[in-house]
Amino acid sequence: MLAGDYARLLPALERMEINQFVLEYATPRAGDIDVVGKTLSDRELGLGVVNPRTDTVEPVATIVAKAEKALEFYRPTQLFLNTDCGFGCFASRSVNVEEVAFKKLCAIVESAKILRKRYG
């Protein structure tokens, strides 16, 4: 249920009359961005680049590389860097502590700065 790329969902996603998809791509289970990029590049993409369920802060270079892969399909103005699933709660336990969440958000901000310098 929680594994596999978005290929099986593409027919439904294509029919949706929305401007932006916010999709999880911080973990390998989402598959490669080209599955969505080849079909939905006429929309905006909120690209999940950090996993809120782990204590490991993703390296800026990793985030930038994921975004650059998405930029093979999307214009810079169509791409937004996001967390996977937000930093919400599951039942009664918090997904992550504030300090780790803050560092992950800082990594996204730093990555965005680098990408803006490279791609405007």
C-alpha contacts under 8 A as a table, 3 or more apart, distances in Angstrom:
res1	aa1	res2	aa2	distance
2	L	29	R	7.30
3	A	29	R	4.85
3	A	30	A	6.73
4	G	29	R	5.35
4	G	30	A	5.64
4	G	31	G	6.15
5	D	8	R	7.61
5	D	29	R	6.61
5	D	30	A	4.53
5	D	31	G	4.35
5	D	32	D	7.03
5	D	35	V	7.34
6	Y	9	L	5.32
6	Y	10	L	6.35
6	Y	30	A	6.72
6	Y	31	G	7.38
6	Y	35	V	6.76
6	Y	36	V	6.76
7	A	10	L	5.30
7	A	35	V	6.19
7	A	36	V	7.36
8	R	11	P	7.24
9	L	12	A	5.55
9	L	13	L	6.10
10	L	13	L	4.89
10	L	14	E	5.85
10	L	36	V	7.38
10	L	39	T	7.59
11	P	14	E	5.27
11	P	15	R	6.54
12	A	15	R	5.32
12	A	16	M	6.63
13	L	16	M	5.33
14	E	17	E	7.99
14	E	39	T	7.67
14	E	40	L	6.89
18	I	21	F	7.68
18	I	43	R	7.78
19	N	43	R	5.21
19	N	44	E	5.95
20	Q	43	R	5.54
20	Q	44	E	4.35
20	Q	45	L	5.51
20	Q	46	G	6.95
21	F	43	R	7.34
21	F	44	E	6.34
21	F	45	L	5.09
21	F	46	G	5.92
22	V	45	L	5.83
22	V	46	G	4.09
22	V	47	L	6.13
22	V	48	G	7.22
22	V	82	N	7.80
23	L	45	L	7.36
23	L	46	G	6.12
23	L	47	L	5.68
23	L	48	G	5.80
23	L	84	D	7.19
24	E	27	T	7.41
24	E	30	A	6.54
24	E	47	L	6.51
24	E	48	G	4.44
24	E	49	V	7.41
24	E	83	T	7.58
24	E	84	D	4.79
24	E	85	C	7.00
25	Y	28	P	7.04
25	Y	29	R	7.90
25	Y	30	A	5.51
25	Y	31	G	7.46
25	Y	33	I	7.64
25	Y	47	L	6.39
25	Y	48	G	4.76
25	Y	49	V	5.89
25	Y	50	V	8.00
25	Y	84	D	6.94
26	A	30	A	7.84
26	A	48	G	5.43
26	A	49	V	4.49
26	A	50	V	5.04
26	A	51	N	5.42
26	A	83	T	7.68
26	A	84	D	6.31
27	T	30	A	6.31
27	T	51	N	6.89
28	P	31	G	5.61
28	P	32	D	7.87
31	G	35	V	7.75
32	D	35	V	6.17
33	I	36	V	5.68
33	I	37	G	5.84
33	I	69	K	7.29
33	I	70	A	6.26
34	D	37	G	4.63
34	D	38	K	5.63
34	D	70	A	7.62
34	D	73	F	7.56
35	V	38	K	5.93
35	V	39	T	7.05
36	V	39	T	5.40
36	V	40	L	5.60
36	V	41	S	7.47
37	G	40	L	5.48
37	G	41	S	5.17
37	G	70	A	7.00
37	G	73	F	5.17
37	G	74	Y	7.14
38	K	41	S	6.35
38	K	73	F	6.72
39	T	42	D	7.93
40	L	43	R	5.85
41	S	44	E	7.14
41	S	73	F	5.90
41	S	74	Y	5.61
42	D	74	Y	7.94
43	R	78	Q	6.99
44	E	74	Y	7.65
44	E	77	T	7.99
44	E	78	Q	4.36
44	E	79	L	5.96
44	E	80	F	7.79
45	L	74	Y	7.86
45	L	78	Q	6.09
45	L	79	L	5.10
45	L	80	F	6.13
46	G	79	L	6.12
46	G	80	F	4.59
46	G	81	L	5.78
46	G	82	N	5.90
47	L	67	A	7.55
47	L	79	L	7.00
47	L	80	F	5.94
47	L	81	L	5.08
47	L	82	N	5.53
47	L	83	T	7.69
48	G	51	N	7.78
48	G	81	L	6.25
48	G	82	N	4.65
48	G	83	T	4.75
48	G	84	D	4.59
48	G	85	C	7.92
49	V	63	I	5.80
49	V	66	K	7.14
49	V	81	L	6.46
49	V	82	N	5.99
49	V	83	T	5.66
49	V	84	D	6.65
49	V	108	I	7.71
50	V	57	V	7.70
50	V	58	E	6.28
50	V	63	I	7.66
50	V	82	N	7.22
50	V	83	T	4.89
50	V	84	D	6.00
50	V	104	K	6.73
50	V	108	I	7.88
51	N	54	T	6.07
51	N	83	T	6.32
51	N	84	D	5.49
52	P	55	D	7.77
52	P	83	T	6.72
52	P	84	D	6.48
52	P	85	C	7.27
52	P	86	G	6.63
52	P	87	F	5.70
52	P	95	V	6.76
52	P	96	N	6.47
52	P	101	A	6.98
53	R	95	V	5.69
53	R	96	N	6.33
54	T	57	V	7.86
54	T	96	N	7.33
55	D	96	N	7.27
55	D	100	V	6.25
56	T	100	V	7.85
57	V	100	V	7.09
57	V	103	K	6.59
57	V	104	K	5.39
57	V	107	A	7.59
58	E	62	T	6.72
58	E	63	I	6.99
58	E	104	K	6.77
58	E	107	A	7.06
59	P	62	T	5.29
59	P	63	I	6.58
59	P	107	A	7.00
60	V	63	I	5.12
60	V	64	V	6.10
60	V	107	A	5.55
60	V	108	I	7.21
60	V	110	E	6.84
60	V	111	S	5.51
61	A	64	V	5.10
61	A	65	A	6.08
61	A	111	S	7.51
62	T	65	A	5.10
62	T	66	K	6.31
63	I	66	K	5.21
63	I	67	A	6.28
63	I	107	A	7.91
63	I	108	I	7.18
63	I	111	S	6.37
64	V	67	A	5.09
64	V	68	E	6.05
64	V	111	S	5.56
64	V	112	A	7.76
64	V	114	I	7.62
64	V	115	L	6.89
65	A	68	E	5.03
65	A	69	K	6.20
66	K	69	K	5.15
66	K	70	A	6.41
67	A	70	A	5.01
67	A	71	L	6.16
67	A	79	L	7.95
67	A	81	L	7.68
68	E	71	L	4.84
68	E	72	E	6.76
69	K	72	E	5.50
69	K	73	F	7.82
70	A	73	F	5.64
70	A	74	Y	6.10
70	A	79	L	7.84
71	L	74	Y	4.72
71	L	75	R	6.01
71	L	76	P	6.58
71	L	79	L	7.61
74	Y	77	T	7.99
74	Y	78	Q	5.92
74	Y	79	L	6.55
75	R	78	Q	5.29
75	R	79	L	6.80
76	P	79	L	5.41
76	P	119	Y	6.70
76	P	120	G	7.60
81	L	108	I	6.72
81	L	112	A	7.43
82	N	86	G	7.99
82	N	108	I	7.56
83	T	86	G	5.46
83	T	87	F	7.79
85	C	88	G	7.55
87	F	95	V	6.28
87	F	96	N	6.77
87	F	101	A	7.13
88	G	94	S	6.84
88	G	95	V	6.29
89	C	92	S	6.90
89	C	93	R	5.99
89	C	94	S	4.65
89	C	95	V	5.34
90	F	93	R	5.74
90	F	94	S	6.47
90	F	95	V	6.60
94	S	97	V	7.28
96	N	100	V	6.76
96	N	101	A	6.47
97	V	100	V	5.62
97	V	101	A	6.26
98	E	101	A	5.06
98	E	102	F	6.00
99	E	102	F	5.18
99	E	103	K	6.36
100	V	103	K	5.12
100	V	104	K	6.20
101	A	104	K	5.14
101	A	105	L	6.23
102	F	105	L	5.11
102	F	106	C	6.15
103	K	106	C	4.95
103	K	107	A	6.25
104	K	107	A	5.08
104	K	108	I	6.48
105	L	108	I	5.04
105	L	109	V	6.30
106	C	109	V	5.01
106	C	110	E	6.15
107	A	110	E	5.15
107	A	111	S	6.09
108	I	111	S	5.07
108	I	112	A	6.14
109	V	112	A	5.08
109	V	113	K	6.33
110	E	113	K	5.14
110	E	114	I	6.44
111	S	114	I	5.17
111	S	115	L	6.20
112	A	115	L	5.04
112	A	116	R	6.01
113	K	116	R	5.18
113	K	117	K	6.35
114	I	117	K	5.27
114	I	118	R	6.38
115	L	118	R	5.05
115	L	119	Y	5.83
115	L	120	G	7.50
116	R	119	Y	5.21
116	R	120	G	4.69
117	K	120	G	5.65
